[in-house]
């Protein structure tokens, strides 16, 4: 399946708490960067969890989905550098876009709004949102809260059964 077609489903992807769990977030960042020159060059603070990457790769393989970054990482790295970070961590597909930044006091509301703008601007019908923040609470007004999958930051995408649910939703089941 050509993942660059407009018909390809979209994954709005957060990174912290989804691909990088608490274990990575709280690791020694200087030590990580000393051992990984490319990470140091990019300023990548820590790696993604290999188990979470494995689950994301399975989702991508089984759905042909595109990745749109909704994470705050989009505020620090452009698409080319995000692609390098994803490749460096073993993700099989690079993100191809990011949501715009709509600063608000409430981060969950802002993220839901940013995703909503993207969905409307691109006339998306097939998509999911994966985040450890309760973005779904603000997606109920559009009726799209069934497209939201919340992770626990301690497990990310490794949560039992989560990848299967995401695959089913993206494949229309």
C-alpha positions as CSV (number, residue, x, y, z in Angstrom):
1,X,0.0,0.0,0.0
2,X,1.4,3.4,-0.9
3,X,1.5,5.2,2.4
4,X,1.8,8.7,0.9
5,X,-1.7,8.6,-0.7
6,X,-4.3,10.8,0.8
7,X,-6.4,7.6,1.4
8,X,-3.8,6.2,3.8
9,X,-5.0,6.3,7.4
10,X,-3.1,8.7,9.7
11,X,-1.7,8.1,13.2
12,X,-1.4,11.3,15.2
13,X,1.5,10.3,17.4
14,X,2.8,11.5,20.7
15,X,6.3,10.4,21.6
16,X,6.8,10.7,25.4
17,X,4.6,8.1,27.1
18,X,3.9,6.3,23.8
19,X,7.2,5.5,22.2
20,X,9.5,6.5,25.0
21,X,8.3,5.2,28.4
22,X,9.1,6.6,31.8
23,X,12.2,4.4,31.8
24,X,13.7,6.2,28.9
25,X,12.4,9.6,30.0
26,X,14.2,9.3,33.4
27,X,17.5,7.8,32.1
28,X,20.8,9.5,32.2
29,X,20.7,11.7,29.1
30,X,24.3,12.7,29.1
31,X,25.4,9.0,29.2
32,X,23.0,8.2,26.4
33,X,24.3,10.9,24.2
34,X,27.9,10.0,24.9
35,X,27.2,6.5,23.7
36,X,25.2,7.6,20.7
37,X,26.9,10.4,18.7
38,X,24.0,10.8,16.3
39,X,21.6,11.3,19.2
40,X,24.0,13.9,20.6
41,X,24.3,15.6,17.2
42,X,20.5,15.8,16.9
43,X,20.0,16.7,20.6
44,X,17.7,13.7,21.0
45,X,17.4,13.4,24.8
46,X,16.8,9.6,25.1
47,X,15.9,6.6,23.0
48,X,12.5,5.1,22.2
49,X,11.6,1.9,24.0
50,X,12.4,-1.1,21.7
51,X,9.1,-2.9,22.6
52,X,7.1,0.2,21.7
53,X,8.9,0.6,18.4
54,X,8.2,-3.0,17.6
55,X,4.4,-2.4,18.3
56,X,4.4,0.8,16.1
57,X,6.2,-1.0,13.3
58,X,3.5,-3.8,13.4
59,X,0.8,-1.2,13.3
60,X,2.4,0.6,10.3
61,X,3.0,-2.7,8.5
62,X,-0.6,-3.9,9.0
63,X,-2.4,-0.7,8.2
64,X,-0.1,1.3,5.8
65,X,-0.7,4.3,8.0
66,X,1.1,7.6,7.8
67,X,2.6,9.3,10.9
68,X,1.8,12.8,11.8
69,X,3.6,14.1,14.9
70,X,1.3,15.7,17.5
71,X,4.0,15.5,20.2
72,X,5.8,18.5,21.6
73,X,8.9,17.1,19.9
74,X,7.6,18.8,16.7
75,X,8.4,22.1,18.4
76,X,12.1,21.2,18.7
77,X,12.9,19.2,15.6
78,X,11.8,19.6,11.9
79,X,10.6,16.7,9.8
80,X,14.0,15.7,8.5
81,X,15.5,15.5,12.0
82,X,12.5,13.7,13.3
83,X,12.9,11.2,10.5
84,X,16.6,10.7,11.6
85,X,15.5,10.2,15.2
86,X,12.8,7.6,14.1
87,X,15.3,5.7,11.9
88,X,17.9,5.8,14.6
89,X,15.4,4.2,16.9
90,X,14.4,1.5,14.4
91,X,11.0,2.9,13.4
92,X,10.2,1.5,9.9
93,X,8.5,4.7,8.6
94,X,9.3,8.3,9.0
95,X,6.8,10.9,10.1
96,X,5.6,12.9,7.1
97,X,4.0,15.8,8.8
98,X,3.3,17.6,12.1
99,X,0.3,19.3,13.6
100,X,0.5,23.1,14.0
101,X,1.1,24.6,17.4
102,X,-2.0,26.2,19.0
103,X,-0.8,27.4,22.4
104,X,-3.4,27.1,25.1
105,X,-3.4,26.9,28.9
106,X,-4.7,23.3,28.8
107,X,-2.3,21.0,26.9
108,X,-4.9,18.2,26.3
109,X,-7.3,20.8,24.8
110,X,-4.6,22.3,22.7
111,X,-3.5,19.0,21.3
112,X,-7.1,18.0,20.5
113,X,-7.6,21.3,18.8
114,X,-4.4,21.0,16.8
115,X,-5.4,17.5,15.6
116,X,-8.9,18.8,14.8
117,X,-7.5,21.5,12.6
118,X,-5.3,19.0,10.8
119,X,-8.2,16.6,10.3
120,X,-10.4,19.3,8.9
121,X,-7.7,20.9,6.7
122,X,-6.9,17.5,5.2
123,X,-10.4,16.1,5.1
124,X,-9.3,13.0,7.0
125,X,-11.8,10.2,7.7
126,X,-9.4,7.4,8.8
127,X,-7.2,8.2,11.6
128,X,-6.3,7.5,15.3
129,X,-4.7,9.6,18.0
130,X,-2.2,7.9,20.3
131,X,-1.2,9.9,23.4
132,X,-0.6,9.5,27.1
133,X,-2.5,12.7,27.7
134,X,-6.3,12.5,27.8
135,X,-6.8,14.2,24.5
136,X,-9.9,12.1,23.9
137,X,-11.7,14.1,26.6
138,X,-11.7,17.0,24.2
139,X,-12.5,14.9,21.1
140,X,-16.0,14.1,22.3
141,X,-17.4,17.3,20.8
142,X,-16.5,16.1,17.3
143,X,-17.7,12.6,17.9
144,X,-14.2,11.3,17.2
145,X,-13.3,10.1,20.7
146,X,-13.5,6.5,19.5
147,X,-10.4,7.2,17.5
148,X,-8.4,8.0,20.6
149,X,-6.1,5.5,22.3
150,X,-4.5,6.5,25.6
151,X,-1.3,4.9,26.8
152,X,0.1,4.6,30.3
153,X,3.5,6.4,30.3
154,X,5.1,3.4,32.1
155,X,4.2,1.1,29.2
156,X,3.5,3.2,26.1
157,X,2.5,1.1,23.1
158,X,3.5,-2.1,24.9
159,X,0.2,-2.2,26.8
160,X,-1.4,-5.6,26.3
161,X,-3.9,-5.6,23.4
162,X,-3.5,-1.9,22.5
163,X,-1.7,-2.4,19.2
164,X,-4.4,-4.8,18.0
165,X,-7.2,-2.4,18.9
166,X,-5.4,0.4,17.0
167,X,-4.9,-1.9,14.0
168,X,-8.5,-2.9,14.0
169,X,-9.7,0.7,14.2
170,X,-7.4,1.8,11.3
171,X,-8.5,-1.1,9.2
172,X,-12.2,-0.2,9.7
173,X,-13.2,-2.9,12.2
